[in-house]
Amino acid sequence: MKNEVSVTVCSRTFSRNRILRQELLLEFPNAHFNDDGLSLSGETLIEFLSGHERAIVALEVINSTVLDQLPELKVISKYGVGLDMIDLEALKIRGVKLGWTGGVNRRSVAELVIGFAITMLRHVPSVNRDLLAGKWVQRVGGCLTGRTIGVIGCGHVGKDLVRLLQPFDCEILAHDIRDYSDFFSANQVEAVDLEILLKRSDVVTLHVPLDPSTQGILNGKRLALMKPGSILINTARGGLVDEEALKKLLQEDRIAAAAFDVFFAEPPEDPELLALPNFLSTPHIGGSSDEGILAMGRAAIMGLTNNEIPSSDFG
């Protein structure tokens, strides 16, 4: 029997995907989609969610102000993995349930990290600019094989990245507040303090959530610990890195390069940073592979029925 519960989908990516639409409509035939491609926030978000009992959200901000105007909303299901846009305490107080599955896009993100690392080690953005400017300059780069890789955060994506790095014979360092000693031992990973990781790594890659404990985790002082020839990659969340300090270090060649898929403000608001020849930027595409979109979408559909009121240590 088909479910008559009222469902709406905020995510534009989900709404555009033919397969996900069909699968959702099979279970919830009255589902409503963001077919106008609206960027939803504040009053427009409240209006879009109004009258619906369950919703699939992506990067929309769900807080007490929004929830107080939507008493009929009983379930929020997350398309994606980051929970920093959702006030979990506000959900808990109001008895709103959350559907969420961690790590569903881990392979999509981990492969992007590998691509970023190789791209920046081989100076691909710079030599491409040279060619477009009519210059034939064969810059010598380096291989990923044998490099020291520092993984900050070894949850779902971090672990998957470690597995993908195995054929490259890298020395892998990891820093995490949780004890993953069994995984580290099985995969030849050395657990180290954050400062040591920054000092020793050729490539540093971030895989932690954004919360009060990680906000600005790579400030100017910590960024300055990185080796002059090192590369910084952020496919996790904007707000983890002091972008102004990073820009200065890149301009002064005190860090060789950086590649970011996420920014403190999205779209990013610093054209000077984006224009640097040793900086590569992408528009938050970590989970935007065909496979990643389907995995996130199917998890979100499942979350409409399999959900719970979030606890203080949810996620």
Steps between C-alpha positions, in 0.01 A plus 500: 500500500639841404575755770272805503725700734587845367869521399697784344856503359709815545808371319531621142736216409260236631207672328679493162592130523257285305584176682466648848171669410356171377616309808358760738167520316462122518491529878355851540287574190409849622861612543577860407829603337706818465435513127561875480859455619448737793778582745304459822567694818307696758143582398528329160608179674216524751250555219638203306479269803163625620223240501734201478557236765835376372780666303825414328755776553853557371686821588195688630529644851254330736491681835255597773374803304404279207357217712286731713305596190455141383316313777378237252857401400583173677797353307811650341700266276850603397615484138876493560702440813585833665277596792639848564200665332254326734448607861478156660408640839210692345375176342534315830309764699212497251491124454588520130666184373809489280582250227875489436755249373869574544757444229268433206710723270839393632634348177395802294681736737805278550557469125480879463775530760722266300427704189581826678827363638628380164377814324683734736816289524528516120419875484209433265313830563814708443613327180146513367500877553833519321363317197191719487732802503702359209795386712660154467663446840564144617503533880643208695263364762501207738325166540250410768678169545721497807373830641406557862126561524343657808134414554323726749190307602481128432127433492316365196679708234836496674499120523395463137780734395751291695385191307530678165852614585633148561626439142695828512728379780450821695596556858165583660464710813163552667361723771161435657341549841355149480691177551538321169807303608379171350443661160831686518688182585334301219578769241848616607379841614693697761285693748662834587420836657365763264811719514727206417276404208522852357878511534565163337240470223548570130123502452256595777133416450205590724218259584336628818150641554449868567405562862624724782797270564622511138409855396827658382699187588761607244564857607794709384733366769433138409511562125846652545621161629454340159803438281570750218448231237181360650143502371178559696171341391158577646200300380335493843344830607570871465584662830768247590778711347595866543473588130663843540806348668514228235492758221797683648702178536422402141596846371832480684563139382516385862252232399536361148133461410147443623181350353163580656153367423340681795517854635403708802248682277353319203537623233842625620543875534876545455586529128865563588527155660319332210730665246825372652686270258576252782138479618236271350133548584187301422137577595431242775494201263643239737181295504397596148578182314221294348572229752524741793173673412312171484652379828412824681154514347411143587622553855281811521196305377570231759533773765140607446389176667810396697575787734535602863506800726869604503694455820782721622762274337307441177727437201 
